[in-house]
Amino acid sequence: MSILEVNNIKKKFDNTEILKGISFSMEKGQTLSILGSSGSGKTTLLRCLNFLETPDCGTISVNGNLLFDAMKQPYSEAEIREKRVHFGMVFQQFNLFPQYTALENVALAPKLFNNGKVPDSEIDAMCKDLLSKMGLSDRMYNYPHQLSGGQQQRVAIARALALKPDILCFDEPTSALDPELTGEVLKVIKELASQHTTMIIVTHEIGFARDVSDEIIFMDDGIIADKGTPSQVIDNPINERTKQFLSNYSGHS
């Protein structure tokens, strides 16, 4: 059974149709990378999956359970919060709370969702372990302004993992980083892929997408224009729009 089934997702802002019927599925433990030029709908798709935007049409199922059906609107805020925990989201701009330490940022959501089931000390221990796996054992009590961009993004990854989501989503996780710090974050994502963490990654890092992905989707003007293995989509593209896109990126060789 697929861990994720997305069927005919459409989204319009005002009179502009951003997503024009997106359908795909993925298996547990897979890494799916989404490529495409700016404005192709990649981020909007991720935001729909994470219930940060509401699709106008379509369905989303996780582990065989229907999470979203546009025909059954509206969902309450409580329902949306419950559905959202199936997806962890790592944003371009980190979105850490500046008044909280790295550990507090990671532990905040698990404590809010805990309802007293687990002692806070156990949650803190779990979050410390996550930060250690991100290479941040010596930065747990630092505030975001005391961390580099790469360190902040690794805190954000730990925060997304803290709720143990079924699927971890990255929206261009290195776009706000310089090349040296980009390597830190990509190394962490590669390690997660080697552990068969189920991930969807929107990225412009073509070489990275080739190395880390089980499957690639190329989006163009709100549709999936190409889909297949990295070898099919990146190394041996047939679709002319895919070829044109890849030719513009030095990461493609």
GUKOL-335657 format. One line per 10 residues: their letters; for each residue x, y negated, z of N, C-alpha, C. Coordinates in Angstrom, 3 decimals. Example, Ala and Ser with C-alpha at 12.3 -4.5 7.8 and 13.67 -1.06 7.14 Angstrom:
# residues 2
AS) 13.190:5.690:7.800:12.300:4.500:7.800:13.200:3.300:7.800; 12.850:2.250:7.080:13.670:1.060:7.140:12.900:-0.030:7.870 .
//
This chain:
# residues 253
MSILEVNNIK) 0.840:1.202:0.000:0.000:0.000:0.000:0.872:-1.248:0.000; 0.501:-2.222:-0.801:1.220:-3.491:-0.835:1.041:-4.227:0.482; 2.097:-4.918:0.923:1.964:-5.728:2.130:1.214:-7.021:1.808; 1.364:-7.515:0.571:0.713:-8.765:0.174:0.067:-8.604:-1.188; -1.202:-9.005:-1.267:-1.935:-9.025:-2.542:-2.503:-10.440:-2.722; -2.064:-11.101:-3.777:-2.551:-12.436:-4.104:-3.305:-12.329:-5.420; -4.560:-12.789:-5.438:-5.395:-12.604:-6.617:-6.054:-13.918:-7.055; -5.664:-14.391:-8.218:-6.327:-15.511:-8.901:-6.416:-16.780:-8.057; -5.288:-17.131:-7.416:-5.263:-18.343:-6.595:-5.199:-19.580:-7.493; -6.165:-20.474:-7.270:-6.210:-21.737:-7.994:-6.261:-22.883:-6.990 .
KKFDNTEILK) -5.614:-23.991:-7.346:-5.631:-25.161:-6.474:-5.571:-26.426:-7.313; -6.471:-27.345:-6.994:-6.562:-28.612:-7.720:-6.449:-29.752:-6.715; -5.687:-30.779:-7.069:-5.646:-32.018:-6.299:-6.255:-33.113:-7.162; -7.353:-33.694:-6.687:-8.134:-34.625:-7.495:-8.528:-33.898:-8.790; -8.109:-34.402:-9.923:-8.457:-33.740:-11.181:-7.283:-32.992:-11.796; -6.201:-32.856:-11.022:-5.008:-32.193:-11.545:-4.955:-30.753:-11.028; -4.978:-29.799:-11.936:-4.923:-28.389:-11.567:-3.459:-27.980:-11.391; -3.064:-27.680:-10.159:-1.673:-27.348:-9.843:-1.418:-25.852:-10.002; -2.326:-25.035:-9.489:-2.241:-23.576:-9.645:-3.410:-23.128:-10.508; -3.109:-22.368:-11.558:-4.112:-22.054:-12.571:-4.471:-20.574:-12.630 .
GISFSMEKGQ) -4.369:-19.904:-11.468:-4.728:-18.490:-11.423:-3.512:-17.622:-11.188; -2.975:-17.667:-9.969:-1.754:-16.936:-9.614:-2.123:-15.600:-8.982; -1.569:-14.524:-9.530:-1.796:-13.179:-8.994:-0.469:-12.422:-8.950; -0.186:-11.800:-7.811:0.987:-10.924:-7.692:0.845:-10.104:-6.418; 1.659:-9.083:-6.291:1.697:-8.281:-5.070:3.145:-7.983:-4.738; 3.390:-7.607:-3.487:4.737:-7.204:-3.091:4.665:-6.156:-1.999; 5.730:-5.353:-1.923:5.801:-4.265:-0.968:6.544:-4.711:0.294; 6.294:-4.012:1.372:6.984:-4.286:2.633:8.493:-4.112:2.434; 9.263:-5.075:2.943:10.717:-5.011:2.853:11.294:-5.622:1.600; 10.441:-6.061:0.681:10.920:-6.678:-0.556:11.284:-8.139:-0.350 .
TLSILGSSGS) 12.192:-8.614:-1.191:12.476:-10.041:-1.291:12.042:-10.512:-2.674; 11.151:-11.484:-2.697:10.634:-12.064:-3.930:11.096:-13.511:-4.004; 11.788:-13.865:-5.079:12.188:-15.257:-5.285:11.306:-15.891:-6.346; 10.946:-17.155:-6.122:10.119:-17.910:-7.058:10.951:-19.049:-7.618; 11.136:-19.033:-8.914:11.886:-20.065:-9.619:10.927:-20.919:-10.435; 11.389:-22.103:-10.806:10.583:-22.982:-11.647:10.979:-24.420:-11.439; 10.686:-25.246:-12.415:11.039:-26.654:-12.321:10.136:-27.369:-11.323; 10.528:-28.552:-10.909:9.710:-29.344:-9.999:8.352:-29.603:-10.633; 7.296:-29.457:-9.840:5.951:-29.672:-10.349:5.298:-28.445:-10.941; 5.981:-27.300:-10.883:5.415:-26.080:-11.483:4.409:-25.384:-10.565 .
GKTTLLRCLN) 4.357:-25.808:-9.287:3.378:-25.232:-8.361:3.952:-24.324:-7.305; 5.268:-24.201:-7.233:5.911:-23.256:-6.313:5.575:-23.569:-4.846; 5.804:-24.820:-4.442:5.556:-25.202:-3.053:4.074:-25.137:-2.725; 3.232:-25.553:-3.654:1.783:-25.473:-3.421:1.357:-24.031:-3.185; 1.933:-23.097:-3.928:1.622:-21.679:-3.723:2.009:-21.239:-2.313; 3.209:-21.592:-1.869:3.625:-21.233:-0.507:2.701:-21.846:0.526; 2.318:-23.088:0.329:1.446:-23.776:1.283:0.055:-23.131:1.312; -0.397:-22.611:0.187:-1.666:-21.883:0.173:-1.545:-20.569:0.939; -0.431:-19.876:0.766:-0.235:-18.617:1.483:-0.185:-18.845:2.989; 0.376:-19.986:3.398:0.519:-20.293:4.822:-0.670:-21.057:5.391 .
FLETPDCGTI) -1.723:-21.228:4.594:-2.941:-21.919:5.029:-2.680:-23.373:5.408; -1.625:-23.944:4.807:-1.396:-25.378:4.936:-2.196:-26.136:3.876; -2.570:-25.430:2.821:-3.509:-25.914:1.822:-4.583:-24.839:1.640; -5.760:-25.243:1.258:-6.860:-24.296:1.051:-7.081:-24.084:-0.444; -6.872:-22.881:-0.954:-7.112:-22.621:-2.373:-8.578:-22.867:-2.742; -8.796:-23.272:-3.980:-10.148:-23.482:-4.484:-10.771:-22.183:-4.984; -9.923:-21.206:-5.265:-10.389:-19.940:-5.833:-9.395:-18.858:-5.452; -9.876:-17.609:-5.355:-8.979:-16.483:-5.172:-9.025:-15.846:-3.804; -8.210:-14.798:-3.636:-8.135:-14.051:-2.381:-6.682:-13.787:-2.015; -6.455:-13.626:-0.704:-5.143:-13.270:-0.167:-5.350:-12.149:0.841 .
SVNGNLLFDA) -4.653:-11.038:0.655:-4.749:-9.896:1.574:-3.364:-9.536:2.083; -3.267:-9.187:3.370:-2.024:-8.732:3.984:-2.288:-7.387:4.646; -1.459:-6.410:4.314:-1.615:-5.052:4.849:-3.014:-4.495:4.626; -3.585:-4.809:3.473:-4.915:-4.295:3.133:-6.070:-5.029:3.759; -5.776:-6.038:4.579:-6.827:-6.814:5.230:-7.029:-8.141:4.501; -8.251:-8.448:4.139:-8.557:-9.690:3.433:-8.439:-10.862:4.401; -7.428:-11.711:4.184:-7.222:-12.875:5.048:-7.973:-14.095:4.557; -8.039:-14.214:3.234:-8.665:-15.400:2.669:-9.491:-15.034:1.446; -10.695:-15.586:1.394:-11.548:-15.452:0.216:-12.209:-16.812:0.001; -11.888:-17.450:-1.123:-12.415:-18.791:-1.383:-13.933:-18.834:-1.395 .
MKQPYSEAEI) -14.575:-17.667:-1.622:-16.033:-17.609:-1.652:-16.637:-17.617:-0.250; -15.772:-17.449:0.783:-16.275:-17.350:2.152:-15.901:-18.560:2.990; -15.680:-19.691:2.360:-15.356:-20.918:3.070:-16.575:-21.426:3.844; -16.391:-22.286:4.860:-15.090:-22.692:5.392:-14.658:-21.795:6.559; -13.352:-21.759:6.811:-12.814:-21.077:7.983:-12.601:-22.105:9.085; -12.800:-21.687:10.327:-12.574:-22.591:11.455:-11.074:-22.767:11.685; -10.713:-23.797:12.446:-9.308:-24.028:12.781:-8.723:-22.838:13.536; -9.505:-22.253:14.432:-9.033:-21.086:15.191:-8.761:-19.909:14.258; -9.640:-19.694:13.288:-9.431:-18.615:12.325:-8.182:-18.850:11.491; -7.987:-20.089:11.078:-6.817:-20.409:10.256:-5.533:-20.186:11.048 .
REKRVHFGMV) -5.510:-20.593:12.315:-4.316:-20.372:13.146:-4.015:-18.893:13.267; -5.050:-18.092:13.429:-4.867:-16.646:13.570:-4.329:-16.029:12.274; -4.818:-16.505:11.135:-4.369:-15.984:9.844:-2.943:-16.425:9.538; -2.603:-17.631:9.970:-1.306:-18.217:9.631:-0.146:-17.433:10.244; -0.367:-16.754:11.371:0.740:-16.068:12.038:1.262:-14.886:11.228; 0.539:-14.465:10.183:1.058:-13.402:9.320:2.229:-13.885:8.480; 2.351:-15.222:8.356:3.397:-15.817:7.526:4.271:-16.730:8.369; 5.585:-16.547:8.269:6.506:-17.508:8.866:6.968:-18.467:7.789; 7.088:-19.745:8.108:7.420:-20.749:7.095:8.679:-21.512:7.497; 9.636:-21.556:6.584:10.847:-22.352:6.764:10.816:-23.451:5.709 .
FQQFNLFPQY) 10.798:-24.701:6.176:10.608:-25.841:5.291:11.942:-26.402:4.798; 11.860:-27.280:3.805:13.063:-27.934:3.285:13.724:-28.816:4.341; 12.899:-29.524:5.123:13.421:-30.571:6.007:13.476:-30.149:7.476; 13.535:-28.844:7.734:13.706:-28.269:9.080:12.479:-28.426:9.963; 11.951:-29.663:10.096:10.747:-29.917:10.896:10.872:-29.454:12.344; 12.048:-29.635:12.928:12.219:-29.323:14.344:11.702:-30.481:15.191; 11.259:-30.152:16.416:10.814:-31.190:17.341:12.049:-31.829:17.986; 12.267:-33.135:17.791:13.515:-33.745:18.265:13.652:-33.777:19.777; 12.526:-33.706:20.492:12.571:-33.801:21.954:12.846:-32.459:22.628; 12.944:-31.396:21.842:13.173:-30.058:22.395:14.533:-29.522:21.965 .
TALENVALAP) 15.138:-28.717:22.841:16.389:-28.041:22.491:16.114:-26.977:21.423; 17.197:-26.415:20.888:17.055:-25.338:19.906:16.229:-24.197:20.486; 16.543:-23.791:21.714:15.806:-22.698:22.346:14.340:-23.064:22.542; 14.081:-24.274:22.983:12.694:-24.700:23.201:11.912:-24.746:21.886; 12.566:-25.172:20.811:11.910:-25.174:19.506:11.498:-23.772:19.085; 12.375:-22.805:19.313:12.098:-21.424:18.900:11.042:-20.784:19.791; 11.074:-21.105:21.085:10.181:-20.447:22.047:8.795:-21.081:22.123; 8.635:-22.280:21.574:7.382:-23.019:21.753:6.169:-22.229:21.251; 6.180:-21.797:20.009:5.010:-21.110:19.445:4.732:-19.777:20.136; 5.754:-18.925:20.383:5.455:-17.676:21.099:4.811:-17.900:22.462 .
KLFNNGKVPD) 5.214:-18.953:23.152:4.619:-19.242:24.462:3.183:-19.747:24.316; 2.936:-20.545:23.278:1.577:-21.046:23.055:0.612:-19.922:22.700; 1.089:-18.945:21.927:0.239:-17.845:21.497:0.197:-16.698:22.514; 1.000:-16.795:23.554:1.183:-15.665:24.474:-0.015:-15.412:25.385; -0.652:-16.473:25.857:-1.795:-16.364:26.776:-1.475:-15.541:28.028; -0.240:-15.690:28.503:0.141:-15.037:29.754:0.396:-13.548:29.670; 0.425:-12.985:28.465:0.609:-11.538:28.330:2.031:-11.105:28.661; 2.995:-11.972:28.330:4.415:-11.656:28.540:5.038:-12.785:29.347; 5.875:-12.478:30.333:6.524:-13.543:31.105:7.357:-14.450:30.206; 7.376:-15.747:30.539:8.160:-16.700:29.746:9.625:-16.279:29.671 .
SEIDAMCKDL) 10.124:-15.648:30.727:11.530:-15.227:30.733:11.811:-14.206:29.631; 10.840:-13.330:29.350:11.011:-12.346:28.274:10.990:-13.019:26.906; 10.120:-14.017:26.770:10.071:-14.767:25.513:11.394:-15.508:25.302; 11.900:-16.142:26.358:13.179:-16.840:26.248:14.302:-15.879:25.853; 14.297:-14.687:26.434:15.336:-13.700:26.115:15.261:-13.291:24.642; 14.037:-13.082:24.147:13.849:-12.729:22.741:14.337:-13.853:21.831; 14.027:-15.094:22.198:14.421:-16.241:21.373:15.931:-16.470:21.424; 16.540:-16.233:22.579:18.002:-16.331:22.679:18.667:-15.298:21.772; 18.082:-14.098:21.710:18.615:-13.061:20.842:18.518:-13.474:19.374; 17.388:-14.074:19.000:17.228:-14.546:17.622:18.267:-15.616:17.288 .
LSKMGLSDRM) 18.463:-16.561:18.204:19.438:-17.608:17.953:20.858:-17.048:17.872; 21.134:-16.034:18.674:22.450:-15.382:18.594:22.655:-14.741:17.224; 21.596:-14.110:16.716:21.696:-13.484:15.391:21.881:-14.526:14.293; 21.467:-15.756:14.547:21.670:-16.859:13.603:23.057:-17.492:13.777; 23.868:-16.955:14.698:25.188:-17.521:14.948:25.161:-18.780:15.777; 24.131:-18.913:16.623:23.934:-20.149:17.381:23.916:-19.911:18.897; 24.613:-18.892:19.340:24.592:-18.583:20.780:25.162:-19.722:21.618; 26.034:-20.535:21.022:26.641:-21.651:21.766:25.915:-22.976:21.529; 24.765:-22.928:20.848:24.037:-24.154:20.529:22.595:-24.147:21.034; 22.254:-23.182:21.865:20.861:-22.999:22.275:20.280:-24.200:23.013 .
YNYPHQLSGG) 21.137:-24.898:23.745:20.644:-25.996:24.576:20.944:-27.363:23.965; 21.359:-27.356:22.702:21.554:-28.603:21.972:20.235:-29.079:21.377; 20.111:-30.401:21.268:18.951:-30.988:20.602:19.228:-31.100:19.105; 18.165:-31.193:18.276:18.382:-31.231:16.826:19.404:-32.263:16.365; 19.406:-33.460:16.985:20.343:-34.495:16.528:21.790:-34.129:16.827; 21.999:-33.121:17.675:23.352:-32.665:18.005:23.803:-31.508:17.114; 22.977:-31.137:16.147:23.260:-30.003:15.268:23.454:-30.463:13.832; 24.274:-29.732:13.094:24.411:-30.003:11.661:23.146:-29.568:10.935; 23.015:-29.981:9.683:21.856:-29.562:8.904:21.750:-28.053:8.780; 22.875:-27.398:8.561:22.859:-25.941:8.458:22.430:-25.278:9.754 .
QQQRVAIARA) 22.903:-25.831:10.873:22.498:-25.297:12.174:21.014:-25.528:12.415; 20.523:-26.699:12.065:19.093:-26.979:12.237:18.244:-26.007:11.410; 18.685:-25.729:10.188:17.908:-24.816:9.354:17.942:-23.400:9.912; 19.049:-23.011:10.517:19.106:-21.683:11.144:18.199:-21.604:12.376; 18.097:-22.721:13.115:17.118:-22.772:14.215:15.712:-22.608:13.646; 15.444:-23.281:12.518:14.123:-23.189:11.898:13.811:-21.760:11.451; 14.824:-21.039:10.968:14.626:-19.634:10.579:14.306:-18.794:11.811; 15.058:-19.011:12.893:14.781:-18.284:14.135:13.372:-18.585:14.634; 12.954:-19.841:14.538:11.602:-20.215:14.964:10.550:-19.472:14.135; 10.765:-19.382:12.827:9.812:-18.679:11.966:9.747:-17.189:12.286 .
LALKPDILCF) 10.878:-16.617:12.687:10.924:-15.191:13.018:10.340:-14.881:14.395; 10.260:-15.896:15.241:9.887:-15.674:16.642:8.482:-15.103:16.805; 7.582:-15.410:15.880:6.218:-14.881:15.961:6.065:-13.545:15.236; 7.202:-12.999:14.775:7.234:-11.683:14.119:6.223:-11.606:12.962; 6.366:-12.516:11.996:5.420:-12.537:10.875:5.593:-11.331:9.966; 4.544:-11.002:9.233:4.646:-9.939:8.233:5.531:-10.374:7.072; 5.442:-11.660:6.721:6.152:-12.178:5.557:6.795:-13.508:5.933; 8.076:-13.635:5.619:8.815:-14.861:5.915:8.952:-15.655:4.615; 8.523:-16.921:4.642:8.515:-17.767:3.448:9.527:-18.895:3.599; 10.287:-19.127:2.533:11.268:-20.213:2.504:10.926:-21.164:1.362 .
DEPTSALDPE) 10.797:-22.450:1.668:10.549:-23.450:0.633:11.835:-24.233:0.379; 12.594:-23.795:-0.612:13.869:-24.415:-0.965:14.691:-24.724:0.294; 15.094:-23.688:1.021:15.695:-23.877:2.350:17.048:-24.567:2.348; 17.686:-24.713:1.180:19.009:-25.360:1.149:18.992:-26.699:0.422; 17.805:-27.174:0.028:17.761:-28.384:-0.804:18.220:-29.629:-0.056; 18.124:-29.635:1.273:18.529:-30.808:2.056:19.961:-30.685:2.581; 20.690:-29.664:2.123:22.015:-29.383:2.674:23.096:-29.626:1.623; 24.300:-30.003:2.105:25.411:-30.104:1.173:25.950:-28.696:0.894; 26.787:-28.532:-0.131:27.208:-27.182:-0.548:27.842:-26.342:0.554; 28.623:-26.964:1.430:29.283:-26.194:2.489:28.266:-25.617:3.462 .
LTGEVLKVIK) 27.269:-26.415:3.839:26.253:-25.944:4.774:25.278:-24.996:4.105; 25.083:-25.137:2.802:24.212:-24.228:2.059:24.663:-22.786:2.242; 25.970:-22.566:2.195:26.504:-21.209:2.345:26.125:-20.572:3.669; 26.106:-21.374:4.746:25.728:-20.846:6.070:24.314:-20.262:6.035; 23.394:-21.018:5.438:21.983:-20.613:5.431:21.765:-19.431:4.491; 22.393:-19.458:3.320:22.225:-18.352:2.378:22.773:-17.045:2.962; 23.829:-17.140:3.743:24.384:-15.943:4.386:23.365:-15.321:5.334; 22.675:-16.163:6.101:21.649:-15.667:7.026:20.510:-15.004:6.255; 20.072:-15.621:5.159:18.965:-15.053:4.375:19.381:-13.726:3.745; 20.616:-13.640:3.274:21.113:-12.377:2.712:21.118:-11.283:3.771 .
ELASQHTTMI) 21.498:-11.647:4.984:21.500:-10.669:6.082:20.085:-10.191:6.377; 19.121:-11.105:6.365:17.724:-10.720:6.574:17.254:-9.784:5.457; 17.666:-10.067:4.222:17.292:-9.200:3.098:17.881:-7.802:3.273; 19.120:-7.730:3.773:19.756:-6.426:3.969:19.058:-5.615:5.061; 18.324:-6.328:5.949:17.544:-5.665:7.003:16.110:-5.393:6.547; 15.837:-5.616:5.268:14.518:-5.357:4.658:13.415:-6.198:5.293; 13.766:-7.445:5.610:12.746:-8.408:6.014:11.950:-8.799:4.773; 10.639:-8.757:4.848:9.805:-9.128:3.704:9.833:-10.648:3.553; 10.298:-11.116:2.378:10.517:-12.552:2.212:10.053:-13.039:0.842; 9.537:-14.268:0.829:9.265:-15.005:-0.396:10.121:-16.268:-0.339 .
IVTHEIGFAR) 10.951:-16.476:-1.356:11.911:-17.577:-1.335:11.722:-18.442:-2.571; 11.300:-19.687:-2.359:11.313:-20.674:-3.432:12.698:-21.304:-3.428; 13.411:-21.220:-4.550:14.796:-21.677:-4.562:15.212:-22.130:-5.949; 16.206:-23.022:-5.974:16.886:-23.385:-7.220:18.271:-22.745:-7.285; 18.612:-21.935:-6.288:19.908:-21.258:-6.262:19.805:-19.985:-7.109; 20.097:-20.113:-8.401:19.852:-19.019:-9.335:20.714:-17.798:-9.024; 22.002:-18.025:-8.789:22.882:-16.910:-8.478:22.473:-16.195:-7.205; 22.079:-16.972:-6.210:21.597:-16.393:-4.954:20.338:-15.566:-5.190; 19.396:-16.111:-5.960:18.155:-15.380:-6.245:18.457:-14.062:-6.949; 19.416:-14.093:-7.865:19.796:-12.866:-8.563:20.328:-11.820:-7.577 .
DVSDEIIFMD) 21.147:-12.269:-6.622:21.812:-11.337:-5.704:20.875:-10.764:-4.652; 19.917:-11.573:-4.189:19.150:-11.205:-2.999:17.783:-10.604:-3.311; 17.283:-10.813:-4.527:15.875:-10.512:-4.816:15.660:-9.102:-5.361; 14.516:-8.541:-4.990:14.031:-7.322:-5.638:13.233:-7.685:-6.887; 12.557:-8.826:-6.821:11.757:-9.279:-7.948:11.830:-10.800:-8.032; 11.707:-11.314:-9.258:11.720:-12.748:-9.521:10.410:-13.129:-10.203; 9.837:-14.247:-9.761:8.719:-14.865:-10.476:9.203:-16.211:-10.995; 8.944:-16.475:-12.267:9.221:-17.789:-12.830:7.895:-18.482:-13.087; 7.696:-19.615:-12.414:6.457:-20.376:-12.566:6.677:-21.570:-13.489; 5.672:-21.848:-14.302:5.726:-22.972:-15.211:4.324:-23.529:-15.387 .
DGIIADKGTP) 4.147:-24.807:-15.062:2.873:-25.483:-15.251:1.698:-24.732:-14.615; 1.925:-24.252:-13.372:0.832:-23.668:-12.600:0.492:-22.221:-12.892; 1.292:-21.556:-13.718:1.058:-20.138:-13.996:2.351:-19.356:-13.780; 2.236:-18.033:-13.671:3.410:-17.169:-13.672:3.757:-16.894:-15.130; 4.836:-17.517:-15.594:5.234:-17.386:-16.992:6.103:-16.160:-17.227; 6.759:-15.680:-16.168:7.662:-14.533:-16.303:7.778:-13.854:-14.943; 7.923:-12.551:-14.962:8.043:-11.801:-13.710:8.790:-10.511:-13.988; 9.679:-10.128:-13.070:10.406:-8.881:-13.243:11.579:-8.814:-12.293; 12.479:-7.867:-12.534:13.683:-7.741:-11.723:14.630:-8.892:-12.047; 15.620:-9.163:-11.186:16.605:-10.195:-11.513:17.289:-9.936:-12.858 .
SQVIDNPINE) 17.552:-8.671:-13.165:18.176:-8.341:-14.443:17.290:-8.748:-15.613; 15.986:-8.510:-15.459:15.059:-8.836:-16.540:14.865:-10.338:-16.700; 14.641:-11.030:-15.587:14.262:-12.450:-15.665:15.471:-13.367:-15.796; 16.559:-13.073:-15.060:17.704:-13.980:-15.047:18.776:-13.569:-16.051; 19.139:-12.300:-16.055:20.249:-11.874:-16.903:19.842:-11.617:-18.352; 18.591:-11.195:-18.561:18.145:-10.876:-19.919:16.756:-11.449:-20.185; 16.584:-12.767:-20.040:15.247:-13.343:-20.204:14.756:-13.236:-21.653; 13.488:-12.941:-21.798:12.858:-12.897:-23.117:12.002:-14.148:-23.333; 11.312:-14.571:-22.263:10.443:-15.742:-22.337:11.268:-16.992:-22.670; 10.848:-17.731:-23.687:11.605:-18.898:-24.127:11.649:-19.990:-23.061 .
RTKQFLSNYS) 10.570:-20.159:-22.323:10.547:-21.185:-21.270:11.508:-20.808:-20.149; 11.610:-19.522:-19.831:12.567:-19.063:-18.827:13.995:-19.348:-19.284; 14.290:-19.047:-20.541:15.626:-19.304:-21.086:15.975:-20.788:-20.986; 15.022:-21.635:-21.342:15.246:-23.073:-21.301:15.521:-23.541:-19.880; 14.738:-23.029:-18.923:14.925:-23.406:-17.530:16.312:-22.980:-17.025; 16.682:-21.728:-17.282:17.959:-21.210:-16.782:19.148:-21.927:-17.389; 19.020:-22.373:-18.613:20.136:-23.043:-19.283:20.478:-24.375:-18.618; 19.561:-24.896:-17.818:19.790:-26.177:-17.152:20.496:-26.042:-15.808; 20.758:-24.809:-15.371:21.332:-24.594:-14.040:22.680:-23.917:-14.142; 23.692:-24.561:-13.552:25.029:-24.015:-13.595:25.147:-22.733:-12.808 .
GHS) 24.160:-22.505:-11.873:24.190:-21.255:-11.089:23.892:-20.042:-11.927; 23.397:-20.250:-13.160:23.107:-19.130:-14.034:24.286:-18.901:-14.956; 24.820:-17.703:-14.941:25.955:-17.382:-15.787:25.786:-16.002:-16.372 .
//
